[in-house]
Amino acid sequence: MLSNIDIEAGAMLHSVSEAVDWFKENKHPDLILLDIQLSDGLSFEIFEQVEVKSAIIFTTAYDEYALKAFKLNSIDYLLKPIDDEELEAAIDKFRENLPEPHDLLVDINQIKKLLINPLDINYKKRFTIKVGQHLRVVDTQDIECFYSDQKATYCYTIDKKNYLLDVSLEQLEDQLDPLKFYRVNRKFIINIEAIADIISYTNSRLEVKLKHFSDHEIIVSRERVKDFKKWLE
């Protein structure tokens, strides 16, 4: 498939150990097409042993949801079975946007986290929140949204109450079920069950109206609109 688009494959490596040895002894290529599962382990183990200075296109059978973050760390990903046109498009993307070496480092911990089967993750089902001298247990399903305000993080519940939390929105993203909660912008994570209406907004953005929360406008940032629509499905 590569030869059909004038790409010369300099080497074909089948295992983590073989790849580590090869990268230690050879000049690194411009581009690596990298499978996740190799004969002796997962390919990200390569990067724990040697710093690879090549652009990467992942080729994998993992589902689309888990692969979203690969785009943050690589040129592209190709879902098996690989299509000729998609391969050529990925190669064109590499040629047009040849990254600098310092942009190519792979975030191993992020990839490990995203390769976990979502069904194996125990997402947070409830929060224990301090209210004065008391503790209140709030079920996650009863929270309409999480939001940040004045460098603090709050949750808003279906009984129209705000509670201060001791975690950041970034930490909450890892704790919440992504099928039910989505971060629409830097300040808001919303519950899909709490959506009352979605309205077209300026500059190709969307405004989300929740069933009870009305303290602030909730705007889906333009760069997230496409993913937000997919999430709704």
C-alpha positions as a Markdown table, in Angstrom:
| # | Residue | x | y | z |
|---|---|---|---|---|
| 1 | Met | 0.0 | 0.0 | 0.0 |
| 2 | Leu | 2.9 | 2.4 | 0.8 |
| 3 | Ser | 4.7 | 1.6 | -2.4 |
| 4 | Asn | 1.6 | 2.5 | -4.4 |
| 5 | Ile | 1.9 | 6.1 | -3.0 |
| 6 | Asp | 5.7 | 6.4 | -3.5 |
| 7 | Ile | 6.6 | 5.8 | 0.1 |
| 8 | Glu | 9.7 | 3.7 | 0.8 |
| 9 | Ala | 9.6 | 1.6 | 4.0 |
| 10 | Gly | 13.0 | 1.6 | 5.6 |
| 11 | Ala | 12.3 | -1.2 | 8.1 |
| 12 | Met | 9.6 | -3.4 | 9.4 |
| 13 | Leu | 9.7 | -4.1 | 13.1 |
| 14 | His | 7.6 | -6.7 | 14.8 |
| 15 | Ser | 8.2 | -6.4 | 18.5 |
| 16 | Val | 9.0 | -3.8 | 21.2 |
| 17 | Ser | 12.4 | -5.3 | 21.8 |
| 18 | Glu | 13.3 | -5.3 | 18.1 |
| 19 | Ala | 12.1 | -1.7 | 17.7 |
| 20 | Val | 14.0 | -0.4 | 20.7 |
| 21 | Asp | 17.2 | -2.0 | 19.4 |
| 22 | Trp | 16.6 | -0.6 | 15.9 |
| 23 | Phe | 16.0 | 2.9 | 17.1 |
| 24 | Lys | 19.1 | 2.9 | 19.3 |
| 25 | Glu | 21.3 | 1.8 | 16.3 |
| 26 | Asn | 19.8 | 3.6 | 13.3 |
| 27 | Lys | 18.9 | 7.1 | 12.1 |
| 28 | His | 15.2 | 7.7 | 12.9 |
| 29 | Pro | 12.9 | 7.9 | 9.9 |
| 30 | Asp | 10.7 | 10.8 | 9.1 |
| 31 | Leu | 7.5 | 8.8 | 9.7 |
| 32 | Ile | 6.5 | 5.7 | 11.6 |
| 33 | Leu | 3.3 | 3.8 | 11.0 |
| 34 | Leu | 2.8 | 2.2 | 14.4 |
| 35 | Asp | 0.5 | -0.6 | 15.5 |
| 36 | Ile | -0.6 | -0.6 | 19.1 |
| 37 | Gln | -0.3 | -4.4 | 19.7 |
| 38 | Leu | 3.1 | -5.9 | 18.8 |
| 39 | Ser | 4.3 | -9.5 | 19.3 |
| 40 | Asp | 5.7 | -8.9 | 22.8 |
| 41 | Gly | 3.6 | -6.0 | 24.2 |
| 42 | Leu | 2.1 | -2.7 | 23.4 |
| 43 | Ser | 4.0 | -0.3 | 21.2 |
| 44 | Phe | 4.0 | 2.6 | 23.7 |
| 45 | Glu | 6.5 | 0.6 | 25.7 |
| 46 | Ile | 9.0 | 1.6 | 23.0 |
| 47 | Phe | 8.9 | 5.2 | 24.1 |
| 48 | Glu | 9.6 | 4.3 | 27.7 |
| 49 | Gln | 12.9 | 2.9 | 26.7 |
| 50 | Val | 14.1 | 5.2 | 23.8 |
| 51 | Glu | 13.2 | 8.8 | 22.7 |
| 52 | Val | 11.9 | 8.5 | 19.1 |
| 53 | Lys | 12.3 | 11.5 | 16.9 |
| 54 | Ser | 9.8 | 10.6 | 14.2 |
| 55 | Ala | 6.3 | 11.6 | 13.3 |
| 56 | Ile | 3.8 | 8.9 | 14.0 |
| 57 | Ile | 0.6 | 7.6 | 12.3 |
| 58 | Phe | -1.1 | 5.1 | 14.5 |
| 59 | Thr | -2.7 | 2.0 | 12.9 |
| 60 | Thr | -5.0 | 0.2 | 15.2 |
| 61 | Ala | -8.2 | -1.7 | 15.8 |
| 62 | Tyr | -9.2 | 0.3 | 18.9 |
| 63 | Asp | -12.5 | 2.1 | 18.7 |
| 64 | Glu | -13.0 | 5.7 | 17.7 |
| 65 | Tyr | -13.8 | 7.0 | 21.1 |
| 66 | Ala | -10.5 | 5.8 | 22.7 |
| 67 | Leu | -8.5 | 7.1 | 19.7 |
| 68 | Lys | -9.6 | 10.8 | 19.9 |
| 69 | Ala | -6.6 | 11.8 | 21.9 |
| 70 | Phe | -4.1 | 10.2 | 19.5 |
| 71 | Lys | -4.6 | 13.2 | 17.3 |
| 72 | Leu | -3.0 | 15.3 | 20.1 |
| 73 | Asn | 0.2 | 13.3 | 20.0 |
| 74 | Ser | 0.5 | 12.0 | 16.4 |
| 75 | Ile | -0.1 | 13.0 | 12.8 |
| 76 | Asp | -3.2 | 10.8 | 12.5 |
| 77 | Tyr | -4.6 | 7.4 | 13.1 |
| 78 | Leu | -5.9 | 4.7 | 10.8 |
| 79 | Leu | -8.5 | 2.3 | 11.9 |
| 80 | Lys | -8.2 | -1.3 | 10.7 |
| 81 | Pro | -8.9 | -2.5 | 8.1 |
| 82 | Ile | -6.9 | 0.3 | 6.6 |
| 83 | Asp | -8.4 | 1.9 | 3.5 |
| 84 | Asp | -6.1 | 3.0 | 0.6 |
| 85 | Glu | -7.6 | 6.5 | 0.4 |
| 86 | Glu | -7.4 | 7.1 | 4.2 |
| 87 | Leu | -3.7 | 6.0 | 4.1 |
| 88 | Glu | -2.9 | 8.4 | 1.3 |
| 89 | Ala | -4.8 | 11.2 | 3.1 |
| 90 | Ala | -2.8 | 10.6 | 6.3 |
| 91 | Ile | 0.5 | 10.6 | 4.3 |
| 92 | Asp | -0.6 | 13.9 | 2.6 |
| 93 | Lys | -1.4 | 15.3 | 6.0 |
| 94 | Phe | 2.1 | 14.4 | 7.2 |
| 95 | Arg | 3.8 | 16.0 | 4.1 |
| 96 | Glu | 1.8 | 19.2 | 4.4 |
| 97 | Asn | 2.3 | 19.6 | 8.2 |
| 98 | Leu | 5.7 | 18.2 | 8.8 |
| 99 | Pro | 6.1 | 18.8 | 12.6 |
| 100 | Glu | 9.3 | 19.9 | 14.3 |
| 101 | Pro | 11.0 | 17.2 | 16.3 |
| 102 | His | 10.1 | 18.7 | 19.7 |
| 103 | Asp | 6.4 | 18.3 | 18.7 |
| 104 | Leu | 6.6 | 14.6 | 18.3 |
| 105 | Leu | 7.1 | 13.4 | 21.8 |
| 106 | Val | 4.3 | 10.9 | 22.8 |
| 107 | Asp | 2.4 | 11.3 | 26.1 |
| 108 | Ile | 2.7 | 7.7 | 27.2 |
| 109 | Asn | 0.5 | 8.1 | 30.3 |
| 110 | Gln | -2.3 | 9.7 | 28.3 |
| 111 | Ile | -2.2 | 6.9 | 25.7 |
| 112 | Lys | -2.2 | 4.2 | 28.4 |
| 113 | Lys | -5.2 | 5.8 | 30.0 |
| 114 | Leu | -7.1 | 6.1 | 26.8 |
| 115 | Leu | -6.4 | 2.5 | 25.8 |
| 116 | Ile | -8.3 | 1.2 | 28.8 |
| 117 | Asn | -11.6 | -0.3 | 27.8 |
| 118 | Pro | -14.3 | 2.2 | 28.9 |
| 119 | Leu | -16.4 | -0.8 | 30.2 |
| 120 | Asp | -13.6 | -1.5 | 32.7 |
| 121 | Ile | -13.5 | 1.9 | 34.2 |
| 122 | Asn | -15.4 | 2.6 | 37.4 |
| 123 | Tyr | -16.7 | 6.1 | 36.9 |
| 124 | Lys | -17.7 | 8.2 | 39.9 |
| 125 | Lys | -21.3 | 7.4 | 41.0 |
| 126 | Arg | -21.5 | 9.9 | 43.8 |
| 127 | Phe | -19.8 | 12.8 | 45.5 |
| 128 | Thr | -19.4 | 13.4 | 49.2 |
| 129 | Ile | -19.6 | 17.2 | 49.7 |
| 130 | Lys | -18.9 | 19.2 | 52.8 |
| 131 | Val | -21.7 | 21.7 | 53.6 |
| 132 | Gly | -20.7 | 23.7 | 56.7 |
| 133 | Gln | -20.2 | 21.1 | 59.5 |
| 134 | His | -22.2 | 18.4 | 57.5 |
| 135 | Leu | -21.4 | 16.0 | 54.7 |
| 136 | Arg | -23.9 | 15.5 | 51.9 |
| 137 | Val | -23.8 | 12.6 | 49.4 |
| 138 | Val | -24.9 | 13.6 | 45.9 |
| 139 | Asp | -25.5 | 11.1 | 43.2 |
| 140 | Thr | -23.6 | 11.9 | 40.0 |
| 141 | Gln | -26.8 | 11.3 | 38.0 |
| 142 | Asp | -28.5 | 14.1 | 39.9 |
| 143 | Ile | -25.9 | 16.7 | 38.8 |
| 144 | Glu | -26.9 | 18.9 | 35.9 |
| 145 | Cys | -23.5 | 20.4 | 35.3 |
| 146 | Phe | -20.0 | 21.1 | 36.8 |
| 147 | Tyr | -18.6 | 24.5 | 36.3 |
| 148 | Ser | -15.7 | 26.8 | 37.3 |
| 149 | Asp | -16.1 | 30.3 | 38.6 |
| 150 | Gln | -13.5 | 32.6 | 40.2 |
| 151 | Lys | -11.0 | 29.7 | 40.2 |
| 152 | Ala | -13.4 | 27.4 | 42.1 |
| 153 | Thr | -15.3 | 24.3 | 40.9 |
| 154 | Tyr | -19.0 | 23.8 | 41.6 |
| 155 | Cys | -21.7 | 21.3 | 40.8 |
| 156 | Tyr | -25.3 | 22.2 | 40.2 |
| 157 | Thr | -28.0 | 19.6 | 41.1 |
| 158 | Ile | -31.5 | 18.9 | 39.8 |
| 159 | Asp | -32.9 | 20.3 | 43.1 |
| 160 | Lys | -31.4 | 23.7 | 42.1 |
| 161 | Lys | -28.5 | 23.8 | 44.5 |
| 162 | Asn | -24.8 | 24.7 | 44.0 |
| 163 | Tyr | -22.1 | 22.9 | 45.9 |
| 164 | Leu | -18.4 | 23.7 | 46.1 |
| 165 | Leu | -16.0 | 20.9 | 45.1 |
| 166 | Asp | -12.4 | 20.3 | 45.9 |
| 167 | Val | -11.4 | 19.1 | 42.4 |
| 168 | Ser | -10.8 | 20.8 | 39.1 |
| 169 | Leu | -12.7 | 20.3 | 35.9 |
| 170 | Glu | -9.7 | 18.5 | 34.4 |
| 171 | Gln | -9.8 | 16.0 | 37.3 |
| 172 | Leu | -13.5 | 15.6 | 36.9 |
| 173 | Glu | -13.2 | 14.7 | 33.2 |
| 174 | Asp | -11.3 | 11.5 | 34.2 |
| 175 | Gln | -13.9 | 10.6 | 36.8 |
| 176 | Leu | -17.1 | 11.1 | 34.8 |
| 177 | Asp | -18.7 | 8.7 | 32.3 |
| 178 | Pro | -18.0 | 10.3 | 28.9 |
| 179 | Leu | -21.2 | 8.9 | 27.5 |
| 180 | Lys | -23.2 | 11.0 | 30.1 |
| 181 | Phe | -20.9 | 14.0 | 30.6 |
| 182 | Tyr | -19.2 | 16.3 | 28.1 |
| 183 | Arg | -17.0 | 19.3 | 28.5 |
| 184 | Val | -18.4 | 21.9 | 26.2 |
| 185 | Asn | -15.8 | 24.6 | 27.0 |
| 186 | Arg | -13.2 | 25.5 | 29.5 |
| 187 | Lys | -15.8 | 26.3 | 32.2 |
| 188 | Phe | -18.5 | 23.7 | 31.8 |
| 189 | Ile | -19.1 | 20.0 | 31.9 |
| 190 | Ile | -22.8 | 19.1 | 31.3 |
| 191 | Asn | -25.0 | 16.1 | 31.9 |
| 192 | Ile | -26.7 | 14.9 | 28.7 |
| 193 | Glu | -29.9 | 14.1 | 30.7 |
| 194 | Ala | -30.1 | 17.8 | 31.8 |
| 195 | Ile | -30.2 | 19.3 | 28.3 |
| 196 | Ala | -33.4 | 21.1 | 27.7 |
| 197 | Asp | -32.6 | 22.9 | 24.4 |
| 198 | Ile | -29.7 | 23.6 | 22.0 |
| 199 | Ile | -29.7 | 26.9 | 20.1 |
| 200 | Ser | -27.5 | 28.2 | 17.2 |
| 201 | Tyr | -25.2 | 30.9 | 18.5 |
| 202 | Thr | -22.9 | 33.4 | 16.9 |
| 203 | Asn | -19.6 | 32.3 | 15.1 |
| 204 | Ser | -20.8 | 28.8 | 14.4 |
| 205 | Arg | -21.2 | 28.0 | 18.2 |
| 206 | Leu | -24.1 | 26.5 | 20.1 |
| 207 | Glu | -25.8 | 27.6 | 23.2 |
| 208 | Val | -27.0 | 24.8 | 25.6 |
| 209 | Lys | -30.0 | 25.3 | 27.9 |
| 210 | Leu | -30.3 | 23.0 | 30.9 |
| 211 | Lys | -33.5 | 22.1 | 32.6 |
| 212 | His | -32.8 | 24.1 | 35.8 |
| 213 | Phe | -29.4 | 25.8 | 35.7 |
| 214 | Ser | -29.6 | 29.4 | 34.4 |
| 215 | Asp | -26.8 | 31.3 | 36.3 |
| 216 | His | -24.5 | 31.5 | 33.3 |
| 217 | Glu | -24.7 | 31.0 | 29.5 |
| 218 | Ile | -23.4 | 27.7 | 28.4 |
| 219 | Ile | -21.7 | 28.0 | 25.0 |
| 220 | Val | -20.2 | 25.1 | 23.1 |
| 221 | Ser | -16.9 | 26.5 | 21.7 |
| 222 | Arg | -16.6 | 26.4 | 18.0 |
| 223 | Glu | -13.8 | 23.8 | 17.9 |
| 224 | Arg | -15.9 | 21.4 | 20.0 |
| 225 | Val | -19.2 | 21.7 | 18.1 |
| 226 | Lys | -18.5 | 18.7 | 15.8 |
| 227 | Asp | -17.5 | 16.4 | 18.7 |
| 228 | Phe | -20.4 | 17.7 | 20.8 |
| 229 | Lys | -22.9 | 16.7 | 18.0 |
| 230 | Lys | -21.3 | 13.2 | 17.8 |
| 231 | Trp | -21.5 | 12.9 | 21.6 |
| 232 | Leu | -25.3 | 13.7 | 21.4 |
| 233 | Glu | -25.8 | 10.7 | 19.2 |
